[in-house]
Amino acid sequence: MTTNAVPDTQLGLTSEELQILRQGQAALDGGSNSSRAASRASSQGLLLLDSSSLSALGRYFDRLMANIQQNIQYLSEQAQLFTQVQYDRAGNIIDGADEEIARYTALLRQLDELELDFDRIAHIKEIVKQYRSRVESLERDLESVHVSNPLAAFGPPTVPSALPLRKPPPTLGVY
């Protein structure tokens, strides 16, 4: 084992964290000798402890964390936008529901008024029906009296008492 390397299993990392560390070391398998050495050490389960390898690994994780932070920021903005859209939709639904409730309440009020008018008219109709029945009964009674004694309907002749009696005109004595 190289003296400037440590087994990555002794770093106190979880298996997921070890996997990320090894992926980071493998991603450094690029331009510099220290990057290639870090990549080879990773394949052997080691972490190189030289400053160049650790610095490159640190920069890799800084970039990775910056990308993750940008994704977090973007997703947070999208979640906030989604939440606002849903809130607006819910507000519109509530406004629409309030309008429909007001419309429904107005319809119920109109129905109540119509039912009240209907009841009033039914009451008036019943009164008219009763009067019509009375009038028809009186007409029948009057017809029966008129048929049996046509003059009885008119009663005995009366002389108005308020009218003065006329005196006959004076005669001239010559005829």
SULGI-V710622 format. One record per backbone hydrogen bond with DSSP energy under -0.5 kcal/mol. CO is the residue of the C=O (numbers start at 1). NH is the residue of the N-H. If there is no record, write none. Layout:
# SULGI-V710622
co & nh
CO & NH
CO & NH
This chain:
# SULGI-V710622
co & nh
2 & 5
4 & 49
6 & 47
7 & 10
8 & 11
9 & 12
14 & 18
15 & 19
16 & 20
17 & 21
18 & 22
19 & 23
20 & 24
21 & 25
22 & 26
23 & 27
24 & 28
25 & 28
26 & 29
28 & 30
32 & 36
33 & 37
34 & 38
35 & 39
36 & 40
37 & 41
38 & 42
39 & 43
40 & 44
41 & 44
41 & 46
42 & 45
45 & 8
46 & 48
47 & 6
50 & 54
51 & 55
52 & 56
53 & 57
54 & 58
55 & 59
56 & 60
57 & 61
58 & 62
59 & 63
60 & 64
61 & 65
62 & 66
63 & 67
64 & 68
65 & 69
66 & 70
67 & 71
68 & 72
69 & 73
70 & 74
71 & 75
72 & 76
73 & 77
74 & 78
75 & 79
76 & 80
77 & 81
78 & 82
79 & 83
80 & 84
81 & 85
82 & 86
83 & 87
84 & 88
85 & 89
86 & 90
87 & 91
88 & 92
89 & 93
90 & 94
91 & 95
92 & 96
93 & 97
94 & 98
95 & 99
96 & 100
97 & 101
98 & 102
99 & 103
100 & 104
101 & 105
102 & 106
103 & 107
104 & 108
105 & 109
106 & 110
107 & 111
108 & 112
109 & 113
110 & 114
111 & 115
112 & 116
113 & 117
114 & 118
115 & 119
116 & 120
117 & 121
118 & 122
119 & 123
120 & 124
121 & 125
122 & 126
123 & 127
124 & 128
125 & 129
126 & 130
127 & 131
128 & 132
129 & 133
130 & 134
131 & 135
132 & 136
133 & 137
134 & 138
135 & 139
136 & 140
137 & 141
138 & 142
139 & 143
140 & 144
141 & 145
142 & 146
143 & 147
144 & 148
145 & 149
149 & 152
149 & 153
151 & 154
151 & 155
158 & 160
160 & 163
173 & 175
